[in-house]
């Protein structure tokens, strides 16, 4: 918390850091607590994101976003050194957080998210606004278009759910998996678990096994068990769209132990 200046109106602020507050070595505790993460993000007064200590390029890119969020596209055309500034933005967006799977929920479910990088702070509102202002400009030409499109999709969800407070219908989990398939995680089970809080009626267990006492998230399941159960529930419920999507993720490694009909969400889309 070194770079963060937090005021709590005279009260001692309470912080939650999931990697510290959840016992990562206790499977039962982790399964229970991760299931509540959407409520943690939704009810937090503010979400603080530490991007890390960076080189000058990333700092300058954040300051550029802060500036771009206050001006119009026409002023950006007259900026000097656009090529070097485009590389600085590329360096910033290549930082791990921007393609971290858990960041999707962190951002979408809270209206007041702040990014910190070395000694620079910026609200996510300004970052999103800057990305919209800079669309189509040479400043974003160096950014991977998959990452840029995913960030803009996150912005759209954030606007509807957190900024405007709209009661929108949640998307299906299968759709979210496709939209954000370029976002990674250390534990491959989190490819599903990290976006559950955004999904409509997510069920990951086989129908005959699912009951009120069984946690929706269960880290005692292996990756193969989780992916197979998720495929089974979609097949048994007659989700026709599942087969069309599943075909795009059926590229298997030679040593894969998944059944041939089960999508491997770790693999790139074909």
Secondary structure per residue as TSV (DSSP state, phi and psi in degrees):
chain	resnum	aa	ss	phi	psi
A	1	X	-	360.0	11.5
A	2	X	T	-51.3	-45.3
A	3	X	T	-89.6	-0.2
A	4	X	-	-99.3	122.2
A	5	X	-	-101.0	108.9
A	6	X	-	-116.0	131.6
A	7	X	-	-110.5	132.3
A	8	X	-	-123.8	32.3
A	9	X	T	61.1	39.5
A	10	X	T	88.4	-12.3
A	11	X	S	-91.9	156.9
A	12	X	-	-76.1	121.3
A	13	X	-	-68.1	146.5
A	14	X	-	-107.7	126.2
A	15	X	-	-110.0	147.3
A	16	X	-	-124.0	122.7
A	17	X	-	-123.5	109.4
A	18	X	H	-58.1	-37.7
A	19	X	H	-67.9	-19.9
A	20	X	H	-100.0	-42.8
A	21	X	H	-77.2	-18.1
A	22	X	S	-106.6	128.8
A	23	X	-	-70.8	100.5
A	24	X	T	-65.7	-18.7
A	25	X	T	-90.9	-5.5
A	26	X	-	-105.3	106.9
A	27	X	H	-61.6	-42.8
A	28	X	H	-64.8	-46.8
A	29	X	H	-63.1	-43.8
A	30	X	H	-61.9	-41.5
A	31	X	H	-62.5	-42.0
A	32	X	H	-70.0	-45.8
A	33	X	H	-72.9	-38.9
A	34	X	H	-62.4	-31.7
A	35	X	T	-64.5	-19.7
A	36	X	T	-100.0	1.5
A	37	X	H	-62.3	-33.8
A	38	X	H	-62.8	-35.1
A	39	X	H	-70.0	-36.5
A	40	X	H	-60.9	-49.3
A	41	X	H	-66.5	-40.2
A	42	X	H	-66.8	-35.3
A	43	X	H	-95.4	-6.3
A	44	X	-	-68.7	142.5
A	45	X	S	-65.6	-34.0
A	46	X	-	-156.8	146.4
A	47	X	E	-109.3	125.6
A	48	X	E	-107.3	129.1
A	49	X	E	-117.3	119.0
A	50	X	E	-97.0	108.1
A	51	X	E	-76.6	-23.0
A	52	X	E	116.1	172.1
A	53	X	-	-77.6	133.6
A	54	X	-	-131.5	172.7
A	55	X	-	-77.9	173.7
A	56	X	H	-60.6	-29.8
A	57	X	H	-60.1	-46.2
A	58	X	H	-66.6	-40.4
A	59	X	H	-60.0	-45.5
A	60	X	H	-64.6	-35.0
A	61	X	H	-66.0	-40.6
A	62	X	H	-63.1	-41.3
A	63	X	H	-66.4	-33.9
A	64	X	H	-65.6	-41.3
A	65	X	H	-60.4	-43.0
A	66	X	H	-60.0	-41.6
A	67	X	H	-68.7	-46.1
A	68	X	H	-62.4	-28.7
A	69	X	T	-71.3	-11.1
A	70	X	T	-107.0	-7.1
A	71	X	S	-121.6	175.9
A	72	X	-	-98.5	165.1
A	73	X	H	-58.1	-32.4
A	74	X	H	-65.0	-31.2
A	75	X	H	-72.1	-29.8
A	76	X	H	-67.1	-31.2
A	77	X	T	-61.7	-25.8
A	78	X	T	-97.1	7.8
A	79	X	-	-71.6	147.8
A	80	X	S	-92.3	163.2
A	81	X	-	55.5	44.6
A	82	X	H	-63.5	-35.6
A	83	X	H	-64.4	-46.8
A	84	X	H	-66.7	-36.2
A	85	X	H	-68.7	-34.6
A	86	X	H	-63.5	-39.0
A	87	X	H	-66.9	-35.4
A	88	X	H	-64.6	-42.0
A	89	X	H	-64.4	-40.9
A	90	X	H	-59.1	-45.2
A	91	X	H	-60.1	-41.9
A	92	X	H	-63.4	-50.5
A	93	X	H	-69.7	-18.3
A	94	X	T	-80.9	-5.7
A	95	X	S	-63.9	146.6
A	96	X	G	-54.3	-36.7
A	97	X	G	-59.9	-34.6
A	98	X	G	-68.9	-15.8
A	99	X	G	-124.2	21.9
A	100	X	B	-84.4	128.9
A	101	X	T	-62.9	-36.0
A	102	X	T	-70.4	-18.6
A	103	X	H	-67.2	-23.6
A	104	X	H	-60.1	-49.8
A	105	X	H	-67.4	-40.6
A	106	X	H	-55.3	-41.7
A	107	X	H	-81.0	-50.4
A	108	X	H	-63.7	-34.0
A	109	X	T	-93.2	2.9
A	110	X	-	-134.0	137.5
A	111	X	S	-85.8	-9.7
A	112	X	-	-131.0	82.4
A	113	X	E	-108.4	131.7
A	114	X	E	-123.3	136.0
A	115	X	E	-101.9	139.6
A	116	X	E	-125.5	132.3
A	117	X	E	-141.2	113.2
A	118	X	T	54.3	-111.2
A	119	X	T	-111.6	16.9
A	120	X	E	-105.3	135.8
A	121	X	E	-124.3	140.1
A	122	X	E	-150.2	142.2
A	123	X	E	-77.2	149.9
A	124	X	H	-66.9	-25.0
A	125	X	H	-56.9	-44.5
A	126	X	H	-68.2	-37.7
A	127	X	H	-62.1	-48.5
A	128	X	H	-62.3	-43.8
A	129	X	H	-63.4	-40.1
A	130	X	H	-62.9	-41.6
A	131	X	H	-60.8	-38.3
A	132	X	H	-68.7	-41.5
A	133	X	H	-64.0	-37.7
A	134	X	H	-84.9	-6.8
A	135	X	T	-56.0	132.0
A	136	X	T	85.9	-8.4
A	137	X	S	-89.2	162.9
A	138	X	G	-66.4	-16.3
A	139	X	G	-67.7	-20.7
A	140	X	G	-107.1	5.3
A	141	X	T	-64.9	-27.8
A	142	X	T	-84.2	-12.3
A	143	X	S	-80.2	134.8
A	144	X	-	-53.6	124.4
A	145	X	H	-66.6	-27.3
A	146	X	H	-65.0	-44.2
A	147	X	H	-66.3	-44.7
A	148	X	H	-61.6	-45.5
A	149	X	H	-62.8	-39.0
A	150	X	H	-65.7	-41.0
A	151	X	H	-63.5	-38.3
A	152	X	H	-69.6	-32.5
A	153	X	H	-67.5	-39.8
A	154	X	H	-62.1	-41.2
A	155	X	H	-59.6	-43.0
A	156	X	H	-62.9	-45.3
A	157	X	H	-63.8	-41.5
A	158	X	H	-61.9	-43.9
A	159	X	I	-58.5	-43.9
A	160	X	I	-73.7	-41.9
A	161	X	I	-89.1	-42.1
A	162	X	I	-103.3	-44.0
A	163	X	I	-74.4	-49.4
A	164	X	S	-94.3	-15.6
A	165	X	-	67.2	29.4
A	166	X	-	-71.0	142.7
A	167	X	-	-89.1	77.5
A	168	X	-	-90.6	155.6
A	169	X	-	-73.6	129.2
A	170	X	-	-66.5	144.3
A	171	X	B	-74.7	162.0
A	172	X	-	-70.5	149.9
A	173	X	H	-59.8	-38.1
A	174	X	H	-61.5	-36.4
A	175	X	H	-68.5	-39.9
A	176	X	H	-65.4	-37.9
A	177	X	H	-60.2	-37.7
A	178	X	H	-74.8	-41.7
A	179	X	H	-63.1	-37.2
A	180	X	T	-116.4	35.3
A	181	X	T	-73.3	-10.8
A	182	X	T	-88.0	-5.1
A	183	X	-	-88.5	131.3
A	184	X	B	-104.1	175.5
A	185	X	-	-159.5	158.4
A	186	X	S	-74.4	-35.4
A	187	X	S	-107.5	118.8
A	188	X	T	-65.8	-15.2
A	189	X	T	-68.8	-26.2
A	190	X	H	-73.2	-7.6
A	191	X	H	-60.8	-30.1
A	192	X	H	-96.9	-47.8
A	193	X	H	-62.9	-34.0
A	194	X	T	-69.5	-17.6
A	195	X	T	-118.3	9.2
A	196	X	G	-59.8	-38.3
A	197	X	G	-64.1	-13.3
A	198	X	G	-101.5	-6.6
A	199	X	B	-96.4	157.3
A	200	X	S	-87.3	123.2
A	201	X	S	42.2	55.5
A	202	X	-	-72.7	127.7
A	203	X	-	-128.5	124.0
A	204	X	-	-112.5	-4.8
A	205	X	S	-104.5	156.9
A	206	X	-	-60.9	143.5
A	207	X	T	-53.5	-40.3
A	208	X	T	-72.2	-14.5
A	209	X	T	-99.7	-15.6
A	210	X	-	-84.5	125.7
A	211	X	-	-151.8	174.8
A	212	X	T	-61.3	-28.5
A	213	X	T	-87.5	-8.4
A	214	X	S	-87.8	123.5
A	215	X	-	-65.6	144.2
A	216	X	S	-63.6	-37.2
A	217	X	-	-106.2	129.6
A	218	X	-	-142.3	101.5
A	219	X	T	-78.2	-0.5
A	220	X	T	-80.5	-16.2
A	221	X	S	-74.7	143.8
A	222	X	-	-78.2	169.3
A	223	X	H	-59.7	-44.8
A	224	X	H	-61.0	-42.8
A	225	X	H	-62.0	-45.5
A	226	X	H	-62.9	-48.9
A	227	X	H	-64.9	-37.9
A	228	X	H	-68.7	-42.9
A	229	X	H	-62.3	-42.0
A	230	X	H	-63.9	-41.2
A	231	X	H	-65.4	-41.2
A	232	X	H	-62.7	-41.9
A	233	X	H	-67.7	-34.2
A	234	X	H	-71.2	-40.8
A	235	X	H	-66.3	-46.9
A	236	X	H	-68.3	-25.0
A	237	X	T	-91.9	3.8
A	238	X	T	71.7	32.4
A	239	X	-	-75.8	94.9
A	240	X	H	-61.7	-38.7
A	241	X	H	-63.0	-23.2
A	242	X	H	-61.2	-40.7
A	243	X	H	-66.7	-37.8
A	244	X	H	-64.8	-42.5
A	245	X	H	-72.7	-40.9
A	246	X	H	-58.9	-33.3
A	247	X	G	-62.7	-24.3
A	248	X	G	-79.3	-12.8
A	249	X	G	-122.9	27.3
A	250	X	-	-97.7	9.7
A	251	X	-	-72.0	118.9
A	252	X	-	-111.9	146.7
A	253	X	-	-71.1	157.9
A	254	X	T	-60.5	-31.8
A	255	X	T	-99.0	16.5
A	256	X	-	-64.6	138.7
A	257	X	-	-106.2	6.5
A	258	X	S	-75.2	145.3
A	259	X	-	-59.0	153.2
A	260	X	T	-63.4	-25.5
A	261	X	T	-90.2	-1.5
A	262	X	S	-98.4	124.2
A	263	X	-	-64.4	142.5
A	264	X	-	-103.4	101.2
A	265	X	T	-70.9	-4.1
A	266	X	T	-81.7	-19.3
A	267	X	S	-89.4	150.6
A	268	X	-	-66.9	151.1
A	269	X	-	-66.4	138.0
A	270	X	-	-81.8	360.0
